[in-house]
């Protein structure tokens, strides 16, 4: 990688206080055990990558890390240039894009994060760190109630206050008594929440409260057949037309036509069976393809890694080469003079 002189570096723009933060759980995450910030950070990177790296390094944890948002804050480069720079920073060992599951049961969802390290790390370090990060998240013990304080350290108990003497109610007081508070509303069902979330993820599927209530029984049939809410929402939102005139009509038809079959009952899982470990999936910094950390060296999937190591040119496909050679041979045979 070419070395650039610090004197030729572009001044890194200051992070605006109004820089948007990602939703809770998303955005930038700083890796541990980094070296203190110095003027020589990223000195071995090309000018553009050093410019982007300096800006990302000063972002707070939880900041929005999409290419579109970064390009808005870096006026010298567009989205394509920022995307290429992030790929180079991934190869240099400064970042990894990951996705991980959070929540339990039907409320499980994918969260996307970008782990950042000012200090360049090799693939082995990233693989161990991400595996450790996964173990720390999955093995975290449930919160336990605090133990009562020791009697020797406890403050002296105050004498109980005397019970107030009840006054005799008059008929007027009984009639003027405050009405009982209304009963709390029942929490919405998982099916209702899944339908309501569709409009948040894609405005073409925005539903009103009455629409969600109308479609709730149909969506509940899906959940009763063993599918998760993520499976339900992904199926309903897949392959949408460019314009949806009636979201409630489209979803009603899909809920009826795509209803999954009943699955046979499975054997009961023993209560002492350990919960499955939730692994972090690394996303290819170039194309976004997910996979385990060890399968994406330098944060790139195999095709993107081959393209990068080939100097930015796609590697030739041997099958395509053989097909072209066969066509050329047939063509020469046809054109051969008799």
Residue pairs with C-beta under 8 A, 6 or more apart in sequence:
1 44
1 45
1 46
1 92
2 46
3 43
3 44
4 43
4 44
4 45
4 46
4 47
4 50
6 39
6 40
6 43
8 47
9 47
9 50
9 51
10 47
10 50
10 51
10 76
12 51
12 54
12 55
12 58
13 55
13 73
13 74
13 75
14 58
15 55
15 58
15 59
15 60
15 73
16 73
19 59
19 63
19 64
19 73
20 63
20 64
20 69
21 27
21 60
21 62
21 63
21 64
22 28
22 62
22 63
22 64
22 65
24 62
25 102
25 111
25 113
26 62
26 64
26 111
26 112
26 113
27 61
27 62
27 63
27 64
27 65
27 113
27 114
28 56
28 59
28 60
28 61
28 62
28 63
28 65
28 113
28 114
28 116
29 61
29 113
29 114
29 115
29 116
30 61
30 115
30 116
30 117
31 115
31 116
31 117
31 121
31 129
32 129
33 119
34 117
34 118
34 119
35 118
35 119
37 57
37 118
41 53
41 54
41 57
41 118
42 49
42 50
42 53
42 54
42 57
42 94
43 50
45 53
45 88
45 89
45 92
46 88
48 77
48 81
48 85
49 85
49 88
49 89
49 92
51 74
51 76
51 77
51 85
52 70
52 74
52 77
52 82
52 85
52 86
52 89
53 85
53 89
53 94
55 70
55 73
55 74
56 65
56 70
56 89
56 95
56 116
57 116
57 118
59 65
65 114
67 79
67 82
67 83
67 86
68 79
70 82
70 86
71 77
71 78
71 79
71 81
71 82
74 82
77 85
83 286
86 95
86 285
87 285
87 286
87 299
87 300
87 304
87 308
89 95
90 96
90 97
90 285
90 298
90 299
90 300
91 298
91 299
91 300
91 308
92 120
93 117
93 120
93 121
93 122
93 123
93 125
93 126
93 298
94 116
94 117
94 118
94 120
94 121
95 114
95 115
95 116
95 117
95 285
95 299
96 114
96 115
96 126
96 130
96 282
96 285
96 293
96 299
97 112
97 113
97 114
97 115
97 282
97 283
97 284
97 285
97 288
97 299
98 112
98 113
98 114
98 115
98 130
98 280
98 281
98 282
98 283
99 110
99 111
99 112
99 113
99 280
99 281
99 283
99 290
100 110
100 111
100 113
100 134
100 137
100 278
100 279
100 280
100 281
101 108
101 109
101 110
101 111
101 278
102 108
102 109
102 111
103 109
106 190
106 194
106 223
106 228
106 229
107 190
107 229
108 228
108 230
109 230
110 230
112 283
115 129
115 130
121 129
123 297
123 298
126 293
126 299
127 293
127 294
130 280
130 282
130 293
131 293
133 280
134 277
134 278
134 279
134 280
135 277
137 278
138 275
138 277
138 278
188 196
189 216
189 220
190 223
190 229
191 216
191 219
191 220
191 222
191 223
191 229
191 232
192 212
192 213
192 216
192 219
193 229
194 219
194 229
194 232
194 233
195 207
195 211
195 212
195 215
195 216
195 219
195 251
196 207
196 212
197 233
198 205
198 206
198 207
198 233
198 236
198 237
198 247
198 251
199 205
199 206
199 207
199 247
201 233
201 237
202 237
202 240
204 240
204 243
204 244
204 247
205 236
205 237
205 240
205 244
205 247
205 250
205 251
206 247
207 215
207 247
207 248
207 251
211 247
211 248
214 248
214 252
215 248
215 251
215 252
215 255
218 252
218 255
218 256
219 232
219 255
221 255
221 259
222 231
222 232
222 255
222 259
222 260
223 229
223 232
225 259
225 260
225 261
225 262
225 263
226 260
226 263
227 260
235 254
235 258
236 251
236 254
236 255
244 250
279 292
280 293
281 290
281 291
281 292
282 290
282 291
282 292
282 293
282 295
282 296
282 299
283 289
283 290
284 290
284 291
284 296
284 299
284 300
284 301
284 304
285 299
285 300
285 304
286 300
286 301
286 304
286 307
286 308
287 301
287 303
287 304
289 301
289 304
291 301
295 301
295 302
296 305
297 305
298 305
298 308
300 308
306 314
306 315
307 313
307 314
307 315
